[in-house]
Amino acid sequence: MRRLTEQDIENIIGSTIKCHYIETARIKDGPYTDSDHYGFVLGRNAHGHYVTWHFHLLENESVSVY
């Protein structure tokens, strides 16, 4: 995993992950040295259901959510 940047966040917002449209994303803010390697996304599916995921970027720049 690599450090997230504001450009990464801009690229993620508006994309679709697991059939959910990503409305917003942010970099995790915390006291640990690797806090900026993780973030949170808020997604909405076609039925209006929301989900919040913790995410990081893989080596190939794809988003891994859990």
Predicted model as a PDB file, atoms N, CA, C, CB and O in Angstrom, pLDDT in the B-factor column:
MODEL        1                                                                  
ATOM      1  N   MET A   1       0.837  -1.179   0.000  1.00 76.00           N  
ATOM      2  CA  MET A   1       0.000   0.000   0.000  1.00 76.00           C  
ATOM      3  C   MET A   1       0.880   1.240   0.000  1.00 76.00           C  
ATOM      4  CB  MET A   1      -0.951  -0.001   1.209  1.00 76.00           C  
ATOM      5  O   MET A   1       1.993   1.247   0.526  1.00 76.00           O  
ATOM      6  N   ARG A   2       0.343   2.279  -0.605  1.00 84.00           N  
ATOM      7  CA  ARG A   2       1.085   3.519  -0.636  1.00 84.00           C  
ATOM      8  C   ARG A   2       0.265   4.622   0.021  1.00 84.00           C  
ATOM      9  CB  ARG A   2       1.456   3.897  -2.078  1.00 84.00           C  
ATOM     10  O   ARG A   2      -0.927   4.460   0.282  1.00 84.00           O  
ATOM     11  N   ARG A   3       0.902   5.702   0.273  1.00 90.00           N  
ATOM     12  CA  ARG A   3       0.253   6.857   0.877  1.00 90.00           C  
ATOM     13  C   ARG A   3      -0.802   7.414  -0.081  1.00 90.00           C  
ATOM     14  CB  ARG A   3       1.296   7.945   1.239  1.00 90.00           C  
ATOM     15  O   ARG A   3      -0.543   7.555  -1.276  1.00 90.00           O  
ATOM     16  N   LEU A   4      -1.985   7.729   0.439  1.00 94.00           N  
ATOM     17  CA  LEU A   4      -3.047   8.321  -0.366  1.00 94.00           C  
ATOM     18  C   LEU A   4      -2.814   9.811  -0.541  1.00 94.00           C  
ATOM     19  CB  LEU A   4      -4.415   8.069   0.273  1.00 94.00           C  
ATOM     20  O   LEU A   4      -2.259  10.474   0.334  1.00 94.00           O  
ATOM     21  N   THR A   5      -3.242  10.322  -1.674  1.00 93.00           N  
ATOM     22  CA  THR A   5      -3.118  11.753  -1.945  1.00 93.00           C  
ATOM     23  C   THR A   5      -4.509  12.337  -2.223  1.00 93.00           C  
ATOM     24  CB  THR A   5      -2.155  12.011  -3.151  1.00 93.00           C  
ATOM     25  O   THR A   5      -5.470  11.598  -2.437  1.00 93.00           O  
ATOM     26  N   GLU A   6      -4.601  13.646  -2.216  1.00 94.00           N  
ATOM     27  CA  GLU A   6      -5.869  14.302  -2.549  1.00 94.00           C  
ATOM     28  C   GLU A   6      -6.281  13.968  -3.980  1.00 94.00           C  
ATOM     29  CB  GLU A   6      -5.756  15.832  -2.368  1.00 94.00           C  
ATOM     30  O   GLU A   6      -7.475  13.873  -4.264  1.00 94.00           O  
ATOM     31  N   GLN A   7      -5.327  13.790  -4.881  1.00 95.00           N  
ATOM     32  CA  GLN A   7      -5.643  13.397  -6.263  1.00 95.00           C  
ATOM     33  C   GLN A   7      -6.292  12.017  -6.295  1.00 95.00           C  
ATOM     34  CB  GLN A   7      -4.368  13.402  -7.136  1.00 95.00           C  
ATOM     35  O   GLN A   7      -7.215  11.791  -7.078  1.00 95.00           O  
ATOM     36  N   ASP A   8      -5.828  11.092  -5.459  1.00 95.00           N  
ATOM     37  CA  ASP A   8      -6.453   9.769  -5.366  1.00 95.00           C  
ATOM     38  C   ASP A   8      -7.914   9.904  -4.966  1.00 95.00           C  
ATOM     39  CB  ASP A   8      -5.702   8.878  -4.355  1.00 95.00           C  
ATOM     40  O   ASP A   8      -8.789   9.261  -5.546  1.00 95.00           O  
ATOM     41  N   ILE A   9      -8.168  10.736  -3.980  1.00 96.00           N  
ATOM     42  CA  ILE A   9      -9.537  10.949  -3.505  1.00 96.00           C  
ATOM     43  C   ILE A   9     -10.402  11.518  -4.627  1.00 96.00           C  
ATOM     44  CB  ILE A   9      -9.550  11.898  -2.282  1.00 96.00           C  
ATOM     45  O   ILE A   9     -11.526  11.059  -4.835  1.00 96.00           O  
ATOM     46  N   GLU A  10      -9.893  12.504  -5.345  1.00 96.00           N  
ATOM     47  CA  GLU A  10     -10.643  13.086  -6.466  1.00 96.00           C  
ATOM     48  C   GLU A  10     -10.958  12.041  -7.532  1.00 96.00           C  
ATOM     49  CB  GLU A  10      -9.854  14.242  -7.091  1.00 96.00           C  
ATOM     50  O   GLU A  10     -12.030  12.074  -8.137  1.00 96.00           O  
ATOM     51  N   ASN A  11     -10.029  11.113  -7.762  1.00 95.00           N  
ATOM     52  CA  ASN A  11     -10.234  10.068  -8.766  1.00 95.00           C  
ATOM     53  C   ASN A  11     -11.269   9.035  -8.317  1.00 95.00           C  
ATOM     54  CB  ASN A  11      -8.913   9.374  -9.073  1.00 95.00           C  
ATOM     55  O   ASN A  11     -11.963   8.450  -9.148  1.00 95.00           O  
ATOM     56  N   ILE A  12     -11.372   8.815  -7.025  1.00 96.00           N  
ATOM     57  CA  ILE A  12     -12.299   7.815  -6.491  1.00 96.00           C  
ATOM     58  C   ILE A  12     -13.733   8.347  -6.458  1.00 96.00           C  
ATOM     59  CB  ILE A  12     -11.866   7.387  -5.081  1.00 96.00           C  
ATOM     60  O   ILE A  12     -14.671   7.615  -6.771  1.00 96.00           O  
ATOM     61  N   ILE A  13     -13.908   9.617  -6.080  1.00 97.00           N  
ATOM     62  CA  ILE A  13     -15.245  10.207  -6.009  1.00 97.00           C  
ATOM     63  C   ILE A  13     -15.851  10.206  -7.410  1.00 97.00           C  
ATOM     64  CB  ILE A  13     -15.195  11.660  -5.420  1.00 97.00           C  
ATOM     65  O   ILE A  13     -15.228  10.650  -8.375  1.00 97.00           O  
ATOM     66  N   GLY A  14     -17.070   9.700  -7.499  1.00 97.00           N  
ATOM     67  CA  GLY A  14     -17.761   9.614  -8.786  1.00 97.00           C  
ATOM     68  C   GLY A  14     -17.584   8.280  -9.487  1.00 97.00           C  
ATOM     69  O   GLY A  14     -18.249   8.011 -10.488  1.00 97.00           O  
ATOM     70  N   SER A  15     -16.694   7.443  -8.973  1.00 96.00           N  
ATOM     71  CA  SER A  15     -16.509   6.125  -9.573  1.00 96.00           C  
ATOM     72  C   SER A  15     -17.540   5.147  -8.998  1.00 96.00           C  
ATOM     73  CB  SER A  15     -15.062   5.607  -9.328  1.00 96.00           C  
ATOM     74  O   SER A  15     -18.312   5.502  -8.108  1.00 96.00           O  
ATOM     75  N   THR A  16     -17.543   3.931  -9.506  1.00 96.00           N  
ATOM     76  CA  THR A  16     -18.434   2.885  -9.012  1.00 96.00           C  
ATOM     77  C   THR A  16     -17.594   1.741  -8.471  1.00 96.00           C  
ATOM     78  CB  THR A  16     -19.393   2.386 -10.129  1.00 96.00           C  
ATOM     79  O   THR A  16     -16.685   1.249  -9.140  1.00 96.00           O  
ATOM     80  N   ILE A  17     -17.909   1.325  -7.257  1.00 96.00           N  
ATOM     81  CA  ILE A  17     -17.225   0.196  -6.624  1.00 96.00           C  
ATOM     82  C   ILE A  17     -18.296  -0.762  -6.131  1.00 96.00           C  
ATOM     83  CB  ILE A  17     -16.286   0.664  -5.444  1.00 96.00           C  
ATOM     84  O   ILE A  17     -19.175  -0.374  -5.361  1.00 96.00           O  
ATOM     85  N   LYS A  18     -18.226  -2.015  -6.574  1.00 95.00           N  
ATOM     86  CA  LYS A  18     -19.180  -3.055  -6.175  1.00 95.00           C  
ATOM     87  C   LYS A  18     -20.624  -2.583  -6.339  1.00 95.00           C  
ATOM     88  CB  LYS A  18     -18.930  -3.472  -4.722  1.00 95.00           C  
ATOM     89  O   LYS A  18     -21.449  -2.757  -5.443  1.00 95.00           O  
ATOM     90  N   CYS A  19     -20.916  -1.988  -7.485  1.00 95.00           N  
ATOM     91  CA  CYS A  19     -22.252  -1.496  -7.858  1.00 95.00           C  
ATOM     92  C   CYS A  19     -22.741  -0.347  -6.973  1.00 95.00           C  
ATOM     93  CB  CYS A  19     -23.249  -2.633  -7.793  1.00 95.00           C  
ATOM     94  O   CYS A  19     -23.945  -0.097  -6.909  1.00 95.00           O  
ATOM     95  N   HIS A  20     -21.851   0.343  -6.304  1.00 97.00           N  
ATOM     96  CA  HIS A  20     -22.195   1.512  -5.495  1.00 97.00           C  
ATOM     97  C   HIS A  20     -21.484   2.733  -6.070  1.00 97.00           C  
ATOM     98  CB  HIS A  20     -21.808   1.295  -3.997  1.00 97.00           C  
ATOM     99  O   HIS A  20     -20.276   2.709  -6.306  1.00 97.00           O  
ATOM    100  N   TYR A  21     -22.249   3.799  -6.292  1.00 98.00           N  
ATOM    101  CA  TYR A  21     -21.697   5.062  -6.760  1.00 98.00           C  
ATOM    102  C   TYR A  21     -21.033   5.751  -5.566  1.00 98.00           C  
ATOM    103  CB  TYR A  21     -22.810   5.973  -7.403  1.00 98.00           C  
ATOM    104  O   TYR A  21     -21.670   5.954  -4.532  1.00 98.00           O  
ATOM    105  N   ILE A  22     -19.757   6.108  -5.707  1.00 97.00           N  
ATOM    106  CA  ILE A  22     -19.020   6.709  -4.597  1.00 97.00           C  
ATOM    107  C   ILE A  22     -19.296   8.208  -4.547  1.00 97.00           C  
ATOM    108  CB  ILE A  22     -17.500   6.439  -4.734  1.00 97.00           C  
ATOM    109  O   ILE A  22     -18.902   8.959  -5.439  1.00 97.00           O  
ATOM    110  N   GLU A  23     -19.976   8.621  -3.494  1.00 97.00           N  
ATOM    111  CA  GLU A  23     -20.357  10.026  -3.331  1.00 97.00           C  
ATOM    112  C   GLU A  23     -19.266  10.861  -2.672  1.00 97.00           C  
ATOM    113  CB  GLU A  23     -21.624  10.123  -2.515  1.00 97.00           C  
ATOM    114  O   GLU A  23     -19.100  12.037  -2.997  1.00 97.00           O  
ATOM    115  N   THR A  24     -18.529  10.264  -1.758  1.00 97.00           N  
ATOM    116  CA  THR A  24     -17.476  11.012  -1.082  1.00 97.00           C  
ATOM    117  C   THR A  24     -16.407  10.044  -0.579  1.00 97.00           C  
ATOM    118  CB  THR A  24     -18.056  11.847   0.088  1.00 97.00           C  
ATOM    119  O   THR A  24     -16.666   8.854  -0.399  1.00 97.00           O  
ATOM    120  N   ALA A  25     -15.233  10.559  -0.360  1.00 97.00           N  
ATOM    121  CA  ALA A  25     -14.118   9.766   0.159  1.00 97.00           C  
ATOM    122  C   ALA A  25     -13.211  10.697   0.942  1.00 97.00           C  
ATOM    123  CB  ALA A  25     -13.330   9.046  -0.994  1.00 97.00           C  
ATOM    124  O   ALA A  25     -13.166  11.901   0.689  1.00 97.00           O  
ATOM    125  N   ARG A  26     -12.495  10.129   1.888  1.00 96.00           N  
ATOM    126  CA  ARG A  26     -11.531  10.928   2.645  1.00 96.00           C  
ATOM    127  C   ARG A  26     -10.403  10.039   3.131  1.00 96.00           C  
ATOM    128  CB  ARG A  26     -12.212  11.638   3.835  1.00 96.00           C  
ATOM    129  O   ARG A  26     -10.564   8.830   3.299  1.00 96.00           O  
ATOM    130  N   ILE A  27      -9.281  10.656   3.349  1.00 95.00           N  
ATOM    131  CA  ILE A  27      -8.105   9.961   3.869  1.00 95.00           C  
ATOM    132  C   ILE A  27      -8.258   9.843   5.379  1.00 95.00           C  
ATOM    133  CB  ILE A  27      -6.779  10.712   3.492  1.00 95.00           C  
ATOM    134  O   ILE A  27      -8.687  10.785   6.045  1.00 95.00           O  
ATOM    135  N   LYS A  28      -7.907   8.686   5.908  1.00 92.00           N  
ATOM    136  CA  LYS A  28      -8.000   8.472   7.345  1.00 92.00           C  
ATOM    137  C   LYS A  28      -7.052   9.424   8.065  1.00 92.00           C  
ATOM    138  CB  LYS A  28      -7.680   7.004   7.705  1.00 92.00           C  
ATOM    139  O   LYS A  28      -5.899   9.589   7.668  1.00 92.00           O  
ATOM    140  N   ASP A  29      -7.542  10.031   9.104  1.00 88.00           N  
ATOM    141  CA  ASP A  29      -6.745  10.948   9.904  1.00 88.00           C  
ATOM    142  C   ASP A  29      -6.555  10.301  11.268  1.00 88.00           C  
ATOM    143  CB  ASP A  29      -7.425  12.363  10.022  1.00 88.00           C  
ATOM    144  O   ASP A  29      -7.519  10.122  12.012  1.00 88.00           O  
ATOM    145  N   GLY A  30      -5.332   9.955  11.593  1.00 88.00           N  
ATOM    146  CA  GLY A  30      -5.102   9.284  12.868  1.00 88.00           C  
ATOM    147  C   GLY A  30      -3.686   9.458  13.358  1.00 88.00           C  
ATOM    148  O   GLY A  30      -2.843  10.032  12.668  1.00 88.00           O  
ATOM    149  N   PRO A  31      -3.429   8.966  14.539  1.00 88.00           N  
ATOM    150  CA  PRO A  31      -2.122   9.166  15.170  1.00 88.00           C  
ATOM    151  C   PRO A  31      -1.039   8.193  14.704  1.00 88.00           C  
ATOM    152  CB  PRO A  31      -2.269   9.052  16.649  1.00 88.00           C  
ATOM    153  O   PRO A  31       0.121   8.341  15.089  1.00 88.00           O  
ATOM    154  N   TYR A  32      -1.391   7.210  13.890  1.00 86.00           N  
ATOM    155  CA  TYR A  32      -0.424   6.188  13.500  1.00 86.00           C  
ATOM    156  C   TYR A  32       0.327   6.588  12.233  1.00 86.00           C  
ATOM    157  CB  TYR A  32      -1.126   4.849  13.291  1.00 86.00           C  
ATOM    158  O   TYR A  32      -0.188   7.339  11.405  1.00 86.00           O  
ATOM    159  N   THR A  33       1.519   6.090  12.094  1.00 84.00           N  
ATOM    160  CA  THR A  33       2.352   6.477  10.956  1.00 84.00           C  
ATOM    161  C   THR A  33       1.773   6.049   9.621  1.00 84.00           C  
ATOM    162  CB  THR A  33       3.724   5.897  11.110  1.00 84.00           C  
ATOM    163  O   THR A  33       2.066   6.672   8.601  1.00 84.00           O  
ATOM    164  N   ASP A  34       0.959   5.000   9.598  1.00 87.00           N  
ATOM    165  CA  ASP A  34       0.378   4.551   8.326  1.00 87.00           C  
ATOM    166  C   ASP A  34      -1.063   5.012   8.142  1.00 87.00           C  
ATOM    167  CB  ASP A  34       0.438   3.040   8.236  1.00 87.00           C  
ATOM    168  O   ASP A  34      -1.755   4.497   7.264  1.00 87.00           O  
ATOM    169  N   SER A  35      -1.535   5.963   8.938  1.00 89.00           N  
ATOM    170  CA  SER A  35      -2.920   6.427   8.835  1.00 89.00           C  
ATOM    171  C   SER A  35      -3.254   6.946   7.449  1.00 89.00           C  
ATOM    172  CB  SER A  35      -3.183   7.509   9.856  1.00 89.00           C  
ATOM    173  O   SER A  35      -4.380   6.775   6.981  1.00 89.00           O  
ATOM    174  N   ASP A  36      -2.292   7.581   6.780  1.00 91.00           N  
ATOM    175  CA  ASP A  36      -2.573   8.152   5.460  1.00 91.00           C  
ATOM    176  C   ASP A  36      -2.492   7.120   4.335  1.00 91.00           C  
ATOM    177  CB  ASP A  36      -1.608   9.281   5.177  1.00 91.00           C  
ATOM    178  O   ASP A  36      -2.521   7.486   3.160  1.00 91.00           O  
ATOM    179  N   HIS A  37      -2.392   5.837   4.682  1.00 93.00           N  
ATOM    180  CA  HIS A  37      -2.417   4.765   3.687  1.00 93.00           C  
ATOM    181  C   HIS A  37      -3.830   4.198   3.530  1.00 93.00           C  
ATOM    182  CB  HIS A  37      -1.438   3.646   4.082  1.00 93.00           C  
ATOM    183  O   HIS A  37      -4.059   3.343   2.675  1.00 93.00           O  
ATOM    184  N   TYR A  38      -4.763   4.661   4.333  1.00 94.00           N  
ATOM    185  CA  TYR A  38      -6.133   4.167   4.349  1.00 94.00           C  
ATOM    186  C   TYR A  38      -7.104   5.326   4.221  1.00 94.00           C  
ATOM    187  CB  TYR A  38      -6.411   3.372   5.632  1.00 94.00           C  
ATOM    188  O   TYR A  38      -6.754   6.481   4.465  1.00 94.00           O  
ATOM    189  N   GLY A  39      -8.334   5.000   3.832  1.00 95.00           N  
ATOM    190  CA  GLY A  39      -9.365   6.024   3.748  1.00 95.00           C  
ATOM    191  C   GLY A  39     -10.738   5.421   3.935  1.00 95.00           C  
ATOM    192  O   GLY A  39     -10.882   4.220   4.161  1.00 95.00           O  
ATOM    193  N   PHE A  40     -11.742   6.269   3.838  1.00 96.00           N  
ATOM    194  CA  PHE A  40     -13.137   5.864   3.956  1.00 96.00           C  
ATOM    195  C   PHE A  40     -13.888   6.352   2.729  1.00 96.00           C  
ATOM    196  CB  PHE A  40     -13.779   6.419   5.260  1.00 96.00           C  
ATOM    197  O   PHE A  40     -13.622   7.447   2.234  1.00 96.00           O  
ATOM    198  N   VAL A  41     -14.831   5.544   2.229  1.00 97.00           N  
ATOM    199  CA  VAL A  41     -15.685   5.948   1.122  1.00 97.00           C  
ATOM    200  C   VAL A  41     -17.140   5.738   1.519  1.00 97.00           C  
ATOM    201  CB  VAL A  41     -15.342   5.155  -0.169  1.00 97.00           C  
ATOM    202  O   VAL A  41     -17.465   4.837   2.293  1.00 97.00           O  
ATOM    203  N   LEU A  42     -18.007   6.583   0.976  1.00 97.00           N  
ATOM    204  CA  LEU A  42     -19.445   6.454   1.151  1.00 97.00           C  
ATOM    205  C   LEU A  42     -20.043   6.199  -0.218  1.00 97.00           C  
ATOM    206  CB  LEU A  42     -20.068   7.728   1.823  1.00 97.00           C  
ATOM    207  O   LEU A  42     -19.899   7.016  -1.128  1.00 97.00           O  
ATOM    208  N   GLY A  43     -20.719   5.059  -0.365  1.00 97.00           N  
ATOM    209  CA  GLY A  43     -21.305   4.699  -1.642  1.00 97.00           C  
ATOM    210  C   GLY A  43     -22.804   4.498  -1.533  1.00 97.00           C  
ATOM    211  O   GLY A  43     -23.327   4.190  -0.461  1.00 97.00           O  
ATOM    212  N   ARG A  44     -23.497   4.675  -2.665  1.00 97.00           N  
ATOM    213  CA  ARG A  44     -24.952   4.505  -2.735  1.00 97.00           C  
ATOM    214  C   ARG A  44     -25.274   3.623  -3.933  1.00 97.00           C  
ATOM    215  CB  ARG A  44     -25.688   5.888  -2.843  1.00 97.00           C  
ATOM    216  O   ARG A  44     -24.740   3.828  -5.023  1.00 97.00           O  
ATOM    217  N   ASN A  45     -26.147   2.642  -3.731  1.00 96.00           N  
ATOM    218  CA  ASN A  45     -26.519   1.786  -4.860  1.00 96.00           C  
ATOM    219  C   ASN A  45     -27.790   2.301  -5.520  1.00 96.00           C  
ATOM    220  CB  ASN A  45     -26.712   0.327  -4.398  1.00 96.00           C  
ATOM    221  O   ASN A  45     -28.339   3.319  -5.098  1.00 96.00           O  
ATOM    222  N   ALA A  46     -28.259   1.613  -6.544  1.00 95.00           N  
ATOM    223  CA  ALA A  46     -29.416   2.046  -7.328  1.00 95.00           C  
ATOM    224  C   ALA A  46     -30.708   2.066  -6.503  1.00 95.00           C  
ATOM    225  CB  ALA A  46     -29.593   1.135  -8.532  1.00 95.00           C  
ATOM    226  O   ALA A  46     -31.664   2.749  -6.872  1.00 95.00           O  
ATOM    227  N   HIS A  47     -30.744   1.336  -5.412  1.00 96.00           N  
ATOM    228  CA  HIS A  47     -31.932   1.285  -4.553  1.00 96.00           C  
ATOM    229  C   HIS A  47     -31.898   2.349  -3.456  1.00 96.00           C  
ATOM    230  CB  HIS A  47     -32.058  -0.096  -3.923  1.00 96.00           C  
ATOM    231  O   HIS A  47     -32.817   2.431  -2.641  1.00 96.00           O  
ATOM    232  N   GLY A  48     -30.846   3.160  -3.435  1.00 95.00           N  
ATOM    233  CA  GLY A  48     -30.734   4.208  -2.425  1.00 95.00           C  
ATOM    234  C   GLY A  48     -30.134   3.752  -1.116  1.00 95.00           C  
ATOM    235  O   GLY A  48     -30.148   4.497  -0.136  1.00 95.00           O  
ATOM    236  N   HIS A  49     -29.604   2.537  -1.080  1.00 97.00           N  
ATOM    237  CA  HIS A  49     -28.960   2.035   0.139  1.00 97.00           C  
ATOM    238  C   HIS A  49     -27.513   2.515   0.185  1.00 97.00           C  
ATOM    239  CB  HIS A  49     -29.021   0.479   0.203  1.00 97.00           C  
ATOM    240  O   HIS A  49     -26.809   2.517  -0.825  1.00 97.00           O  
ATOM    241  N   TYR A  50     -27.094   2.914   1.357  1.00 97.00           N  
ATOM    242  CA  TYR A  50     -25.737   3.438   1.534  1.00 97.00           C  
ATOM    243  C   TYR A  50     -24.841   2.421   2.216  1.00 97.00           C  
ATOM    244  CB  TYR A  50     -25.763   4.732   2.344  1.00 97.00           C  
ATOM    245  O   TYR A  50     -25.297   1.569   2.979  1.00 97.00           O  
ATOM    246  N   VAL A  51     -23.554   2.533   1.919  1.00 97.00           N  
ATOM    247  CA  VAL A  51     -22.540   1.704   2.549  1.00 97.00           C  
ATOM    248  C   VAL A  51     -21.306   2.572   2.789  1.00 97.00           C  
ATOM    249  CB  VAL A  51     -22.197   0.454   1.668  1.00 97.00           C  
ATOM    250  O   VAL A  51     -20.980   3.444   1.984  1.00 97.00           O  
ATOM    251  N   THR A  52     -20.638   2.324   3.890  1.00 97.00           N  
ATOM    252  CA  THR A  52     -19.363   2.991   4.175  1.00 97.00           C  
ATOM    253  C   THR A  52     -18.296   1.909   4.247  1.00 97.00           C  
ATOM    254  CB  THR A  52     -19.423   3.830   5.516  1.00 97.00           C  
ATOM    255  O   THR A  52     -18.441   0.926   4.973  1.00 97.00           O  
ATOM    256  N   TRP A  53     -17.222   2.102   3.485  1.00 97.00           N  
ATOM    257  CA  TRP A  53     -16.128   1.144   3.475  1.00 97.00           C  
ATOM    258  C   TRP A  53     -14.830   1.812   3.889  1.00 97.00           C  
ATOM    259  CB  TRP A  53     -15.980   0.510   2.096  1.00 97.00           C  
ATOM    260  O   TRP A  53     -14.628   3.010   3.689  1.00 97.00           O  
ATOM    261  N   HIS A  54     -13.973   1.017   4.463  1.00 95.00           N  
ATOM    262  CA  HIS A  54     -12.584   1.360   4.708  1.00 95.00           C  
ATOM    263  C   HIS A  54     -11.858   0.895   3.446  1.00 95.00           C  
ATOM    264  CB  HIS A  54     -12.002   0.682   6.051  1.00 95.00           C  
ATOM    265  O   HIS A  54     -12.159  -0.188   2.945  1.00 95.00           O  
ATOM    266  N   PHE A  55     -10.921   1.666   2.921  1.00 95.00           N  
ATOM    267  CA  PHE A  55     -10.266   1.261   1.683  1.00 95.00           C  
ATOM    268  C   PHE A  55      -8.784   1.607   1.690  1.00 95.00           C  
ATOM    269  CB  PHE A  55     -10.943   1.916   0.492  1.00 95.00           C  
ATOM    270  O   PHE A  55      -8.312   2.416   2.489  1.00 95.00           O  
ATOM    271  N   HIS A  56      -8.071   0.970   0.779  1.00 94.00           N  
ATOM    272  CA  HIS A  56      -6.686   1.335   0.465  1.00 94.00           C  
ATOM    273  C   HIS A  56      -6.451   1.025  -1.015  1.00 94.00           C  
ATOM    274  CB  HIS A  56      -5.654   0.559   1.388  1.00 94.00           C  
ATOM    275  O   HIS A  56      -7.243   0.327  -1.647  1.00 94.00           O  
ATOM    276  N   LEU A  57      -5.366   1.547  -1.548  1.00 93.00           N  
ATOM    277  CA  LEU A  57      -5.020   1.295  -2.944  1.00 93.00           C  
ATOM    278  C   LEU A  57      -4.036   0.143  -3.026  1.00 93.00           C  
ATOM    279  CB  LEU A  57      -4.430   2.559  -3.605  1.00 93.00           C  
ATOM    280  O   LEU A  57      -3.090   0.049  -2.243  1.00 93.00           O  
ATOM    281  N   LEU A  58      -4.279  -0.727  -3.988  1.00 91.00           N  
ATOM    282  CA  LEU A  58      -3.363  -1.832  -4.241  1.00 91.00           C  
ATOM    283  C   LEU A  58      -2.219  -1.354  -5.132  1.00 91.00           C  
ATOM    284  CB  LEU A  58      -4.105  -3.026  -4.896  1.00 91.00           C  
ATOM    285  O   LEU A  58      -2.240  -0.226  -5.624  1.00 91.00           O  
ATOM    286  N   GLU A  59      -1.238  -2.199  -5.335  1.00 88.00           N  
ATOM    287  CA  GLU A  59      -0.070  -1.853  -6.148  1.00 88.00           C  
ATOM    288  C   GLU A  59      -0.459  -1.450  -7.569  1.00 88.00           C  
ATOM    289  CB  GLU A  59       0.899  -3.026  -6.195  1.00 88.00           C  
ATOM    290  O   GLU A  59       0.210  -0.618  -8.181  1.00 88.00           O  
ATOM    291  N   ASN A  60      -1.538  -2.037  -8.098  1.00 90.00           N  
ATOM    292  CA  ASN A  60      -1.972  -1.728  -9.456  1.00 90.00           C  
ATOM    293  C   ASN A  60      -2.917  -0.521  -9.509  1.00 90.00           C  
ATOM    294  CB  ASN A  60      -2.653  -2.940 -10.064  1.00 90.00           C  
ATOM    295  O   ASN A  60      -3.553  -0.274 -10.534  1.00 90.00           O  
ATOM    296  N   GLU A  61      -3.008   0.226  -8.410  1.00 87.00           N  
ATOM    297  CA  GLU A  61      -3.826   1.448  -8.296  1.00 87.00           C  
ATOM    298  C   GLU A  61      -5.321   1.167  -8.168  1.00 87.00           C  
ATOM    299  CB  GLU A  61      -3.592   2.335  -9.498  1.00 87.00           C  
ATOM    300  O   GLU A  61      -6.114   2.108  -8.145  1.00 87.00           O  
ATOM    301  N   SER A  62      -5.733  -0.114  -8.085  1.00 91.00           N  
ATOM    302  CA  SER A  62      -7.146  -0.397  -7.876  1.00 91.00           C  
ATOM    303  C   SER A  62      -7.493  -0.198  -6.406  1.00 91.00           C  
ATOM    304  CB  SER A  62      -7.495  -1.833  -8.332  1.00 91.00           C  
ATOM    305  O   SER A  62      -6.625  -0.233  -5.534  1.00 91.00           O  
ATOM    306  N   VAL A  63      -8.780   0.009  -6.155  1.00 93.00           N  
ATOM    307  CA  VAL A  63      -9.268   0.272  -4.795  1.00 93.00           C  
ATOM    308  C   VAL A  63      -9.711  -1.039  -4.167  1.00 93.00           C  
ATOM    309  CB  VAL A  63     -10.441   1.302  -4.802  1.00 93.00           C  
ATOM    310  O   VAL A  63     -10.489  -1.786  -4.760  1.00 93.00           O  
ATOM    311  N   SER A  64      -9.218  -1.318  -2.969  1.00 94.00           N  
ATOM    312  CA  SER A  64      -9.626  -2.476  -2.211  1.00 94.00           C  
ATOM    313  C   SER A  64     -10.469  -1.997  -1.036  1.00 94.00           C  
ATOM    314  CB  SER A  64      -8.397  -3.301  -1.732  1.00 94.00           C  
ATOM    315  O   SER A  64      -9.983  -1.249  -0.187  1.00 94.00           O  
ATOM    316  N   VAL A  65     -11.739  -2.425  -0.981  1.00 95.00           N  
ATOM    317  CA  VAL A  65     -12.628  -2.004   0.098  1.00 95.00           C  
ATOM    318  C   VAL A  65     -12.945  -3.164   1.019  1.00 95.00           C  
ATOM    319  CB  VAL A  65     -13.918  -1.416  -0.465  1.00 95.00           C  
ATOM    320  O   VAL A  65     -12.969  -4.323   0.602  1.00 95.00           O  
ATOM    321  N   TYR A  66     -13.187  -2.835   2.276  1.00 93.00           N  
ATOM    322  CA  TYR A  66     -13.584  -3.840   3.266  1.00 93.00           C  
ATOM    323  C   TYR A  66     -14.320  -3.188   4.389  1.00 93.00           C  
ATOM    324  CB  TYR A  66     -12.378  -4.600   3.803  1.00 93.00           C  
ATOM    325  O   TYR A  66     -14.741  -3.865   5.328  1.00 93.00           O  
TER     326      TYR A  66                                                      
ENDMDL                                                                          
END                                                                             
